[in-house]
Amino acid sequence: MTVSLLEGRKVALVHDWLNGMRGGEKCLEVLCELFPEADLFTLIHDKGKLSRTIESMRIRIFHSEYALWFKKIPTLSSSFPTGDRAV
């Protein structure tokens, strides 16, 4: 299944941190199913705590020391190097 509006475009998925399967991650899982070729950008990734669908994505970690960067998350997440991808 594809979303025709974005067909032929690069897509990036962005999530603040991936450290368990809660509501936001369940929504992200659906987006990962819709866009399996997308890159997934995040600040934190705790391997093994997510669904197979999310774990199978190309996950690009921006920073893993979230305790040090917690206050800067809004600024950091807006500076992900997503290039020409639709975000």
C-alpha positions in Angstrom: 0.0 0.0 0.0 1.4 3.5 -0.9 0.1 7.0 -0.3 -0.3 8.3 -3.9 0.4 11.9 -2.9 3.9 11.0 -1.9 4.5 8.3 -4.5 8.0 8.7 -6.1 9.2 11.0 -3.2 11.7 10.1 -0.5 10.0 9.9 2.9 11.6 10.4 6.3 9.9 9.4 9.6 10.9 11.3 12.7 10.2 10.2 16.3 11.7 11.7 19.4 12.8 8.5 21.1 12.2 4.8 20.6 12.4 3.0 23.9 9.1 1.0 24.1 5.8 0.3 22.4 3.3 2.9 23.6 0.7 4.9 21.7 3.1 7.0 19.6 5.1 4.0 18.6 2.0 2.1 17.6 1.1 5.0 15.3 4.7 5.0 14.0 4.4 1.3 13.3 1.5 2.0 10.9 3.5 4.7 9.2 6.5 2.2 8.9 4.1 -0.3 7.2 2.9 2.4 4.8 6.5 3.7 4.0 8.8 0.7 4.4 11.6 2.4 2.4 11.6 5.5 4.6 14.5 6.4 6.8 13.5 6.7 10.5 15.3 9.4 12.5 15.3 9.4 16.3 17.3 10.7 19.2 17.3 7.4 21.1 16.8 3.8 20.1 16.7 1.0 22.7 17.0 -2.1 20.5 14.7 -5.0 21.2 12.0 -2.8 22.8 10.0 -2.2 19.6 8.0 -4.2 17.1 9.7 -6.1 14.4 8.2 -3.6 11.9 9.9 -0.7 13.5 13.2 -2.6 14.2 13.4 -3.5 10.5 13.5 0.1 9.4 16.7 2.0 8.6 17.0 3.8 12.0 19.3 6.8 12.1 20.2 7.8 15.7 21.0 11.4 16.2 22.1 11.1 19.8 21.9 8.4 22.5 22.6 10.5 25.6 19.1 11.8 26.0 19.4 12.7 29.7 22.0 15.4 28.6 20.0 16.6 25.7 16.4 16.4 27.1 15.9 20.2 27.2 17.2 20.5 23.7 15.0 17.9 22.0 12.7 20.4 20.2 15.8 22.2 18.7 17.6 18.9 17.9 14.7 17.1 16.3 14.1 20.1 14.0 17.7 19.9 12.8 17.6 16.2 11.6 19.4 15.9 8.3 16.4 14.8 6.3 17.6 16.3 3.1 15.0 16.4 0.4 12.7 13.8 2.0 9.0 14.6 2.8 8.8 14.7 6.6 
